[in-house]
Amino acid sequence: MAKNATINMRVDASLKTDVERILQALGISTTEAINMFLNRVRLSRGIPFSVQMTDDEFRRYLAECPLDDEAISPEEASSIKAALSEIKEGKVASFDEIKRSLGK
């Protein structure tokens, strides 16, 4: 397959250094690693690893959400307040609890 496209990106310098050191120990270049990642995204039709919050992280996010932020609509603020209330009252099951109940 012809390689005729370029991706330019900026990353933290220390992240780049650390990753390059690890990849060098594995015997692959950063370009090869990025190509591996992109091919895996194509094969899996998505990010090839979980990118979601745990139940605890989501509860903390809701609790810390600034409801007076002008980027949050009044409807969204109301939904967040309702969700927090339901969590505090034990009216919801976490995703982890549902998975456990299904034996997964």
C-alpha positions in Angstrom: 0.0 0.0 0.0 1.4 3.4 -1.0 2.2 5.7 1.8 1.2 9.1 0.5 -0.6 10.9 3.4 0.9 12.8 6.2 -0.3 13.4 9.8 1.2 16.3 11.7 0.5 16.5 15.4 1.8 18.1 18.5 2.4 16.2 21.8 4.0 16.9 25.1 7.8 16.6 24.7 8.3 14.3 27.7 5.5 12.0 26.5 7.2 11.8 23.1 10.5 11.0 24.6 9.1 8.3 26.9 7.1 6.7 24.1 10.0 6.7 21.7 12.2 5.1 24.3 9.7 2.3 24.9 9.1 1.8 21.1 12.8 1.7 20.5 13.1 -1.1 23.1 10.3 -2.9 21.2 12.1 -2.5 17.9 9.5 -0.3 16.2 9.4 3.3 15.2 6.8 5.9 16.3 5.5 5.9 12.7 5.1 2.1 12.7 3.3 2.3 16.1 0.9 4.9 14.8 0.3 2.9 11.6 -0.4 -0.2 13.8 -2.9 1.9 15.9 -4.7 3.3 12.8 -4.9 -0.2 11.2 -6.4 -1.5 14.4 -9.0 1.3 14.5 -10.0 0.4 11.0 -10.2 -3.3 11.8 -12.3 -2.8 15.0 -14.2 0.2 13.6 -13.5 2.1 16.7 -10.9 2.9 19.3 -9.2 -0.5 20.1 -9.4 0.1 23.9 -11.9 1.3 26.4 -12.3 5.1 26.6 -15.0 5.4 29.1 -15.2 6.5 32.7 -15.7 4.0 35.5 -18.8 4.3 37.5 -16.9 6.1 40.3 -15.3 8.5 37.8 -18.7 9.3 36.3 -20.2 9.9 39.7 -17.3 12.3 40.6 -17.7 14.0 37.3 -21.4 14.6 37.9 -20.7 15.8 41.5 -18.1 18.2 40.3 -19.9 19.5 37.2 -20.3 23.3 37.4 -24.1 23.6 36.9 -23.7 27.4 36.6 -21.4 27.1 33.6 -22.9 29.0 30.7 -21.9 26.1 28.4 -24.4 23.9 30.2 -28.0 24.5 29.2 -30.7 24.8 31.9 -32.1 21.5 30.6 -28.7 19.7 31.0 -28.2 21.1 34.5 -31.7 19.8 35.4 -30.8 16.4 34.0 -27.5 16.3 35.9 -29.3 17.3 39.2 -31.9 14.6 38.6 -29.2 12.0 37.9 -27.3 12.9 41.0 -30.5 12.7 43.1 -31.3 9.2 41.7 -27.7 8.0 42.4 -27.9 9.3 46.0 -31.3 7.6 46.5 -30.0 4.3 45.1 -32.6 4.3 42.3 -30.0 3.3 39.6 -27.8 0.3 39.0 -24.3 0.9 37.8 -23.1 -0.6 34.6 -20.6 -2.8 36.6 -23.5 -4.1 38.7 -25.5 -5.0 35.6 -22.5 -6.8 34.1 -22.0 -8.8 37.4 -25.7 -9.7 37.5 -25.4 -11.1 34.0 -22.3 -13.1 35.0 -19.9 -11.0 32.9 
